[in-house]
Amino acid sequence: MSRSLASMALLFTTVLSSTSCTGPQESSSDMDGSVSKPELSPTNARPPTACLVAACETLDISLTDVQAALDAGADVDARDESGRTPLMIAAANGAAPEVIRLLVEAGADVQNRDEDDNTVLIVACLGNTTPATLQALLDAGASLEARNLYEETALLVAATNRNLAVVELLITSGADLGARDEFGWTPLMHAVSNSTCSIQMVDRLIDAGSEVTAEDEDGKTAIVIAAARTRSIEIITRLIDAGADVNANRRNGKTPLMESSMYNRRPEITKALLDAGAHIDYVDLLGTTPLMRAAKGNQPEVVRLLIEAGADLNAMDVLVGTPLMYASIRDDEPTVITMLLEAGADPKLKNDLGRTALHHARENEHLQGTTEFEHLRTAAN
């Protein structure tokens, strides 16, 4: 899984201070009243390396400022507390190719790694880089397939970071679409794990040859991951059209429908899976069904959808019991209790410990005095 840039502000604590890189000359006002940006020129108040850092960490990196710091003797491979160099920070901020080339020509090592073993290319993909920046790094010899501490490549990171233009460049540069991180996740899995991933990203990865049926170390495929997280029905449909198995992950029973029923707040995702042939009463290793998981996950709309689709109201697992029992231990959506009872759920069924839904409800202090509790008690007697 991708680790985000926890802090892109550089912490060169031995050289950075509140003092400015500007010389004694104050900022001047132009004729139109705007204030011109002072040059980040090294002074006695701030060492050259600190000025180089300050120049590289801005979003609008000035070639002049970088050159001035280098001319003054800045250490081009200095490191912050995370082990990141000025080149890494500049790349993550989408520095112009000219800035990248200037730093490299000054001796910046494109093979440097930070404390998480991220290369310059990976750090760039973790940040707000651009295709032009990446191309400059690749031209300078940056490794396309180098991996970090978590076995992530630049493409794996970029896919999570939703930067379609960067992903496009990496693909056309020959990045491995089958690369896997420490958990066995592919770029496609990384992409759909982001709830705001675009259909364009998924289209590009699939069109480029991503294997939609690839499994991670737990047996999850891209559609299993997407079912739990995506907000886009188009992504689910695209994965299905590309050959994804809607009943995948039989290794532990956590199918796409099981995941969407519990975690995804968009009922239409669950409906799309059902329409594509997902088994409505598929059980995991504990006998848990999608309806039980929907009741457990505080998903009343999904519960309604599953009931209407014919889900087994009285299925029993070995962990808690029936869907009604799962609903009875929840306090944040008690309406599910009434929904299940009105649909025909049996309140008198007992689990392996001899407990009924009413037993669970009586132990739930938040249900006491509610209409749902009274409804359940009446139905159970």
C-alpha positions as CSV (number, residue, x, y, z in Angstrom):
1,M,0.0,0.0,0.0
2,S,1.3,3.4,-0.8
3,R,2.7,5.5,2.0
4,S,1.9,9.2,1.5
5,L,4.3,12.1,1.9
6,A,3.7,12.8,5.6
7,S,5.6,16.0,5.3
8,M,6.9,17.6,2.1
9,A,8.2,20.5,4.0
10,L,11.9,20.0,4.3
11,L,13.4,19.7,7.7
12,F,17.1,20.4,7.2
13,T,17.3,21.2,10.9
14,T,21.0,21.9,10.9
15,V,20.7,24.6,8.3
16,L,17.1,25.8,8.1
17,S,16.0,28.7,10.3
18,S,13.5,31.5,10.3
19,T,16.0,33.8,8.6
20,S,15.5,34.5,4.9
21,C,17.6,33.7,1.9
22,T,17.0,37.2,0.6
23,G,19.8,39.8,0.8
24,P,19.4,43.2,2.4
25,Q,17.3,44.4,-0.6
26,E,13.6,44.5,0.2
27,S,10.8,43.3,-2.0
28,S,9.8,46.0,-4.5
29,S,6.4,47.0,-5.8
30,D,5.8,47.1,-9.5
31,M,4.0,49.9,-11.2
32,D,0.7,48.0,-11.1
33,G,0.9,47.7,-7.3
34,S,1.9,44.0,-7.2
35,V,4.8,42.9,-5.1
36,S,7.6,41.2,-6.9
37,K,9.1,38.0,-5.5
38,P,12.5,38.6,-3.8
39,E,15.3,36.4,-5.0
40,L,16.4,33.6,-2.7
41,S,20.0,34.6,-2.8
42,P,22.4,33.1,-0.2
43,T,23.4,35.6,2.5
44,N,25.4,35.4,5.7
45,A,22.1,34.9,7.5
46,R,21.3,31.7,5.7
47,P,23.7,29.1,4.3
48,P,23.7,28.2,0.6
49,T,22.3,24.7,1.2
50,A,19.3,26.1,3.1
51,C,18.6,28.4,0.2
52,L,18.7,25.5,-2.2
53,V,16.3,23.6,0.0
54,A,14.0,26.7,0.2
55,A,14.1,27.1,-3.6
56,C,13.3,23.4,-4.3
57,E,10.4,23.2,-1.8
58,T,8.4,25.9,-3.5
59,L,5.6,25.0,-6.0
60,D,7.0,27.5,-8.5
61,I,10.7,26.6,-8.4
62,S,12.9,29.3,-9.8
63,L,15.8,28.2,-11.9
64,T,17.6,31.4,-10.9
65,D,17.3,30.7,-7.2
66,V,18.5,27.2,-7.6
67,Q,21.5,28.4,-9.7
68,A,22.3,31.0,-7.1
69,A,22.4,28.5,-4.3
70,L,24.5,26.1,-6.3
71,D,26.9,28.9,-7.3
72,A,27.3,29.7,-3.6
73,G,28.3,26.2,-2.8
74,A,25.1,24.5,-1.7
75,D,25.3,20.7,-1.0
76,V,23.3,19.3,-3.9
77,D,22.8,15.9,-2.1
78,A,22.0,17.2,1.4
79,R,19.3,15.3,3.2
80,D,16.4,16.1,5.4
81,E,15.2,14.1,8.4
82,S,13.4,11.7,6.0
83,G,16.6,11.2,3.9
84,R,15.2,13.3,1.0
85,T,17.5,15.4,-1.2
86,P,16.7,18.7,-2.9
87,L,16.3,16.7,-6.2
88,M,13.6,14.5,-4.6
89,I,11.7,17.5,-3.3
90,A,12.0,19.4,-6.5
91,A,10.7,16.4,-8.4
92,A,7.8,15.9,-6.0
93,N,6.8,19.5,-6.6
94,G,6.8,19.2,-10.3
95,A,9.9,21.1,-11.0
96,A,10.5,22.1,-14.7
97,P,12.8,19.8,-16.6
98,E,15.4,22.6,-16.7
99,V,15.6,22.6,-12.9
100,I,15.9,18.8,-12.8
101,R,18.7,19.0,-15.4
102,L,20.5,21.7,-13.5
103,L,20.5,19.8,-10.3
104,V,21.7,16.6,-12.0
105,E,24.5,18.5,-13.9
106,A,25.5,19.9,-10.5
107,G,26.0,16.4,-9.2
108,A,22.6,15.4,-7.8
109,D,22.4,11.6,-7.7
110,V,19.3,10.3,-9.3
111,Q,19.9,6.9,-7.6
112,N,19.6,8.3,-4.1
113,R,17.0,6.8,-1.7
114,D,15.2,8.2,1.3
115,E,14.7,6.4,4.6
116,D,11.8,4.4,3.2
117,D,14.1,3.3,0.3
118,N,12.1,5.5,-2.1
119,T,14.0,6.5,-5.2
120,V,13.8,10.0,-6.7
121,L,11.2,8.7,-9.2
122,I,9.0,7.2,-6.5
123,V,9.2,10.3,-4.3
124,A,8.1,12.3,-7.3
125,C,5.1,10.0,-7.9
126,L,4.2,10.3,-4.2
127,G,4.0,14.1,-4.7
128,N,2.6,16.5,-7.3
129,T,4.9,15.7,-10.1
130,T,4.3,16.1,-13.8
131,P,5.1,13.9,-16.8
132,A,7.8,16.4,-18.0
133,T,9.5,16.2,-14.6
134,L,9.5,12.4,-14.7
135,Q,10.8,12.3,-18.2
136,A,13.7,14.5,-17.2
137,L,14.5,12.1,-14.4
138,L,14.2,9.1,-16.7
139,D,16.5,10.8,-19.2
140,A,19.0,11.3,-16.4
141,G,19.0,7.6,-15.6
142,A,16.4,7.2,-12.9
143,S,15.3,3.5,-12.6
144,L,11.8,2.8,-13.8
145,E,11.4,-0.5,-11.8
146,A,13.3,0.3,-8.6
147,R,11.4,-0.7,-5.5
148,N,11.1,0.9,-2.1
149,L,10.9,-0.6,1.4
150,Y,7.3,-1.8,0.7
151,E,8.2,-3.3,-2.7
152,E,6.4,-0.5,-4.5
153,T,7.5,0.8,-7.9
154,A,6.9,4.2,-9.3
155,L,3.8,2.9,-11.2
156,L,2.3,1.3,-8.1
157,V,2.6,4.6,-6.3
158,A,1.4,6.7,-9.2
159,A,-1.7,4.5,-9.6
160,T,-2.7,5.1,-6.0
161,N,-2.1,8.8,-6.4
162,R,-4.7,9.3,-9.2
163,N,-2.3,11.1,-11.5
164,L,-3.4,9.8,-14.9
165,A,-0.9,11.8,-16.9
166,V,2.0,10.4,-14.8
167,V,0.6,6.8,-15.1
168,E,0.4,7.3,-18.9
169,L,4.0,8.4,-19.1
170,L,5.2,5.4,-17.0
171,I,3.2,3.0,-19.0
172,T,4.5,4.3,-22.3
173,S,8.0,4.2,-20.8
174,G,7.6,0.5,-20.3
175,A,6.7,0.2,-16.6
176,D,5.7,-3.3,-15.5
177,L,1.9,-3.5,-15.2
178,G,2.3,-6.8,-13.4
179,A,4.6,-5.4,-10.6
180,R,3.4,-6.3,-7.1
181,D,4.1,-4.7,-3.7
182,E,4.7,-6.6,-0.5
183,F,1.0,-7.6,-0.3
184,G,0.8,-8.8,-3.8
185,W,-1.1,-5.7,-5.0
186,T,-0.8,-4.7,-8.7
187,P,-1.1,-1.2,-10.1
188,L,-4.7,-1.9,-11.0
189,M,-5.4,-2.9,-7.4
190,H,-3.7,0.2,-6.1
191,A,-5.8,2.4,-8.5
192,V,-9.2,1.0,-7.5
193,S,-8.2,1.1,-3.8
194,N,-8.6,4.8,-4.0
195,S,-12.3,5.7,-3.6
196,T,-12.0,8.6,-6.0
197,C,-10.1,6.7,-8.7
198,S,-11.4,7.7,-12.1
199,I,-12.8,5.4,-14.8
200,Q,-10.2,6.8,-17.1
201,M,-7.4,5.5,-14.9
202,V,-9.0,2.0,-14.8
203,D,-9.6,2.1,-18.6
204,R,-5.9,3.0,-19.3
205,L,-4.5,0.3,-17.0
206,I,-6.8,-2.4,-18.4
207,D,-6.3,-1.3,-22.0
208,A,-2.5,-1.4,-21.4
209,G,-2.8,-5.1,-20.4
210,S,-3.4,-5.2,-16.6
211,E,-4.7,-8.6,-15.5
212,V,-8.1,-8.1,-13.9
213,T,-8.1,-11.6,-12.4
214,A,-4.8,-11.3,-10.6
215,E,-4.9,-12.2,-6.9
216,D,-3.0,-10.7,-4.0
217,E,-1.6,-12.7,-1.1
218,D,-5.0,-13.0,0.5
219,G,-6.7,-14.0,-2.7
220,K,-8.4,-10.7,-3.4
221,T,-8.7,-9.4,-6.9
222,A,-9.2,-5.9,-8.2
223,I,-13.0,-6.2,-8.2
224,V,-13.0,-7.4,-4.5
225,I,-11.0,-4.3,-3.5
226,A,-13.1,-2.0,-5.7
227,A,-16.4,-3.3,-4.4
228,A,-15.4,-2.2,-0.9
229,R,-14.1,1.2,-1.8
230,T,-15.1,2.7,-5.2
231,R,-17.7,5.3,-5.6
232,S,-18.0,4.6,-9.3
233,I,-20.4,2.0,-10.7
234,E,-18.6,2.5,-14.1
235,I,-15.4,1.0,-12.5
236,I,-17.3,-2.0,-11.3
237,T,-18.9,-2.4,-14.8
238,R,-15.5,-2.0,-16.5
239,L,-13.9,-4.6,-14.4
240,I,-16.8,-7.0,-15.1
241,D,-16.7,-6.3,-18.8
242,A,-12.9,-7.0,-18.8
243,G,-13.5,-10.5,-17.3
244,A,-13.5,-9.9,-13.5
245,D,-15.2,-12.7,-11.5
246,V,-18.0,-11.3,-9.4
247,N,-17.7,-14.3,-7.2
248,A,-14.0,-14.1,-6.8
249,N,-12.0,-14.7,-3.6
250,R,-13.4,-18.0,-2.7
251,R,-10.2,-18.6,-0.6
252,N,-11.9,-17.0,2.4
253,G,-15.4,-16.3,1.1
254,K,-15.0,-12.5,1.0
255,T,-16.5,-12.0,-2.4
256,P,-17.1,-8.6,-4.0
257,L,-20.7,-8.7,-2.8
258,M,-19.6,-9.5,0.7
259,E,-17.3,-6.5,0.7
260,S,-19.7,-4.0,-0.9
261,S,-22.5,-5.1,1.4
262,M,-20.5,-4.2,4.5
263,Y,-18.3,-1.3,3.4
264,N,-19.6,0.5,0.4
265,R,-22.1,3.2,1.1
266,R,-23.4,3.2,-2.5
267,P,-26.2,0.5,-2.9
268,E,-25.9,0.7,-6.6
269,I,-22.5,-1.0,-6.4
270,T,-24.1,-3.9,-4.7
271,K,-27.0,-3.9,-7.2
272,A,-24.5,-4.0,-10.1
273,L,-22.8,-7.0,-8.6
274,L,-26.1,-8.8,-8.2
275,D,-27.1,-8.0,-11.7
276,A,-23.8,-9.5,-12.9
277,G,-24.5,-12.7,-11.2
278,A,-23.0,-12.4,-7.7
279,H,-24.2,-15.2,-5.4
280,I,-26.5,-13.5,-2.9
281,D,-26.2,-16.1,-0.2
282,Y,-22.5,-17.0,-0.6
283,V,-21.0,-17.7,2.7
284,D,-17.4,-17.2,4.1
285,L,-15.5,-19.6,6.2
286,L,-17.7,-18.7,9.2
287,G,-20.9,-19.0,7.4
288,T,-21.5,-15.3,7.2
289,T,-23.6,-14.0,4.3
290,P,-23.8,-10.6,2.6
291,L,-27.0,-9.8,4.4
292,M,-25.3,-10.4,7.8
293,R,-22.5,-8.2,6.8
294,A,-24.8,-5.4,5.6
295,A,-26.6,-5.6,9.0
296,K,-23.3,-5.5,10.8
297,G,-22.0,-2.7,8.6
298,N,-24.9,-0.3,9.3
299,Q,-26.1,-0.4,5.7
300,P,-30.0,-0.2,5.8
301,E,-30.3,0.6,2.1
302,V,-28.1,-2.4,1.2
303,V,-30.1,-4.5,3.6
304,R,-33.3,-3.5,1.8
305,L,-31.8,-4.3,-1.6
306,L,-30.6,-7.7,-0.5
307,I,-34.0,-8.5,1.0
308,E,-35.8,-7.5,-2.2
309,A,-33.3,-9.7,-4.1
310,G,-34.3,-12.7,-2.0
311,A,-31.5,-13.0,0.5
312,D,-31.9,-15.8,3.1
313,L,-33.3,-13.9,6.2
314,N,-32.6,-16.8,8.6
315,A,-29.1,-18.0,7.6
316,M,-27.0,-18.7,10.6
317,D,-23.2,-18.3,11.0
318,V,-21.0,-19.5,13.8
319,L,-19.8,-16.1,14.9
320,V,-23.0,-14.3,15.9
321,G,-26.0,-16.0,14.3
322,T,-28.7,-14.6,12.0
323,P,-28.9,-11.2,10.2
324,L,-31.4,-10.2,12.9
325,M,-28.9,-11.0,15.6
326,Y,-26.3,-8.9,13.8
327,A,-28.8,-6.0,13.6
328,S,-29.6,-6.4,17.3
329,I,-26.1,-5.8,18.5
330,R,-25.9,-2.5,16.5
331,D,-27.1,0.7,18.1
332,D,-26.6,3.2,15.2
333,E,-29.2,1.8,12.7
334,P,-31.9,0.0,14.7
335,T,-34.4,0.4,11.8
336,V,-32.7,-2.7,10.2
337,I,-34.4,-4.7,12.9
338,T,-37.8,-3.7,11.8
339,M,-36.9,-4.1,8.1
340,L,-35.8,-7.7,8.8
341,L,-38.8,-8.6,10.9
342,E,-41.3,-7.1,8.4
343,A,-39.6,-9.2,5.7
344,G,-40.1,-12.4,7.7
345,A,-36.9,-12.9,9.8
346,D,-37.6,-15.4,12.6
347,P,-36.8,-13.7,16.0
348,K,-37.1,-17.0,17.9
349,L,-34.1,-18.7,16.2
350,K,-31.2,-19.5,18.5
351,N,-27.5,-19.5,17.7
352,D,-25.0,-22.1,18.8
353,L,-24.9,-20.6,22.3
354,G,-28.7,-20.7,22.6
355,R,-29.1,-17.0,22.3
356,T,-31.8,-15.2,20.3
357,A,-31.9,-11.8,18.7
358,L,-33.8,-10.5,21.8
359,H,-30.9,-11.7,24.1
360,H,-28.5,-9.5,22.1
361,A,-30.9,-6.6,22.0
362,R,-31.4,-6.6,25.8
363,E,-27.6,-6.3,26.2
364,N,-27.6,-3.3,23.9
365,E,-28.4,-0.3,26.1
366,H,-28.9,2.0,23.1
367,L,-31.9,0.0,22.0
368,Q,-33.7,0.1,25.2
369,G,-37.0,2.1,24.9
370,T,-36.8,2.3,21.1
371,T,-39.7,1.3,18.8
372,E,-37.4,-1.3,17.3
373,F,-36.8,-3.0,20.6
374,E,-40.5,-3.1,21.4
375,H,-41.1,-4.5,17.9
376,L,-38.5,-7.2,18.5
377,R,-39.8,-8.1,21.9
378,T,-43.3,-8.4,20.7
379,A,-42.3,-10.6,17.8
380,A,-40.2,-12.8,20.0
381,N,-43.0,-13.6,22.5
